[in-house]
Amino acid sequence: MRSEIAILGLYVPGLLICAVIASVLWFVIDGLMLRVAGWTWFWHPPLARLALYFVLLGLVVALIPEF
């Protein structure tokens, strides 16, 4: 992954792009978990939500191709 990506002449960090993609995925999965009451399966739901975000961020960073 590059350290910076130029978007319309503005340099943004590559990790910011990955964080935005992970956030979109997180909102989709979080909505699904709320509909099926999946967060009640966890002892500490906010901690499980945070862990899910970091897992998704790690997956996006690992799977994004080199530019």
Secondary structure, DSSP 8 states (H G I E B T S, - for coil): --SEEEETTEEEEHHHHHHHHHHHHHHHHHHHHHHTTGGGGSSSHHHHHHHHHHHHHHHHHHHS---
